[in-house]
Amino acid sequence: MDKIIYLTNLFDYYGELLTDKQQTYFKDYYFNNLTLSEIAENENVSRNAIHKQIKDSENKLLNYEKVLKQYQNSLKIKEIIKDLNPEIKKQIEELL
């Protein structure tokens, strides 16, 4: 479960860097809870092709985070600002 949450959070940060097909398959699998077979049927491709694209997407998202660390930095910033003045905190959170 933690891996799913982590990957979906990474998708929020880096999803636009994936191909259109990868974005569609990822959303169908993780957000719409479709099975690989259901996605394959909807897209008229093999189940194996869907599986490969989703795994490639996951690896890309993990690699983007490894290099760019946007999600990790966002968590650190949120931790730092939690004790700030509510007005300043709100302004910073809007930028994140």
N, C-alpha and C positions, 0 to 999 in steps of 0.2 A: 504493500500500500504506500509506504513512504517513497518508493521509487516512482510510482505513478504520480504522486503529488509533485515530486521533484521535477520529473520530466514535463509535466504540464506547466509548472512555473517557468521552466526554461523555455518552453514553447512561447509563453507570453513575452519573453525577452527577445528570443531569436527566431521565432517562427517565420518571420518575413524573409529570412535568409534561406529558407528551404524552397525547393521548387514548388510549383502550384500543385502538382500531383502529390508530393510528399505532405504538403499542408493538408490537402483533402483527406488523404489516407490517415494521417495522424489524428485529425479532428474526428473522423468517423470512428476510429478505434478507441481513442482515449476520452473524447468528449461525448460522442453519441453512443458509446458502448456497443458498437456493431462488432460482430465476429469477423475474423479474416474471411471466412466463406461468404458472409453477407456482403462485405465490401467488394470482394472479387466478383460476385454475381452482379452487383450494381454497376461495377466499372467494366465488366466484360473482359477481365483478365484473370490469370490464374491466382489461386490462393497463395502459392509460393512467391509470386511477383509482389503481392501485397505485403507479405511477411518481410521480404527483402527490403522493400521501400521503407517500411516502418522501422526496421532495424537500422538502416542507413540514416534515417531521420534522427533516431535516438542517438546514434554515434556522433552525428554532426552537432546536435544540441549539446551533448556532453563536451565535445571538443571546443565549441564556441565558448562555453563557460570556463573551460580549463584555461583558455587563452585570454579571454576578455574579462572574466570575473565580474560581470555586471550584476548578476543575481546575488552573489556572495557579498559584493560591496553594498548593494541595496539593503541587505539584512544588517550589515554592520552599521550603516547610517541610521536605520530605524532604531537600532539598539542605542546608539549614541544620543539620538534626539528625543528619546522617550521621556526624559526628565526636563526638557526645555519648556519655556513659556508656551502655553497652548497656541497662541497666535503665530509665533515663529515656527512651531512644530507643524502647524497646518500648512504654512507657506512652503516649507521644505518638502512635506509629503506630496504636495501638489506637483512639485518638480520631479519627484521620483515616478 
